[in-house]
Amino acid sequence: MASTESTAPKLSEDDPIKVLFDMASYWATIWSLIALCLWLELEVLKRLDIEAGGVRVAILLVSTPAIFLATVTRIEKNPKARLILERARYVVILVAAALLGAYLHAHHKDQSYESALRDGAVLACAEIAACREDAAKYANTR
C-alpha cells in the first residue's frame, strides 16, 4: 500500500534557508508596516492642510514611532492579529519579490559576453546571403 506522506524533505528549525526567509519576511513586514504608518500620516497631514515642511517632518518623527509601537503592542496582545500578521509576512515577501523582479527587468542591460557573441552572429548572418536564406528556411519550418 502506498504511503500518503509527502516525500519532500522536511525543513528543520535550524535550516539556513528557513532562517533566512524568516528574517527577511520579519524585517520586510516591519518596514512595510512603518511605510504604511508614514503614508497614512502623510494623508492625514494633507487633509489637515499642514504645508510647512519643518512642522510636517517634526510631526512625522514623533508620531510614526508612536503609532508603530502602539500597533505592534496591540498585535502582540491579540492572538488573531498575530496570526494575521504571520500570514501577511508571506504576502509581503511575495510583493517585495515581484517589485524587485519588475525593477530588475525594467533596468536590465544584457552586456554579457554571450550576448555580444549572439549579436555578432546575427549581424554576420545578415550579411551572408546563404546564412540568411538558411535561417529563414529554419524559421519557417518551426
Disulfide bonds with the S-S distance in Angstrom:
Cys125-Cys131 2.06
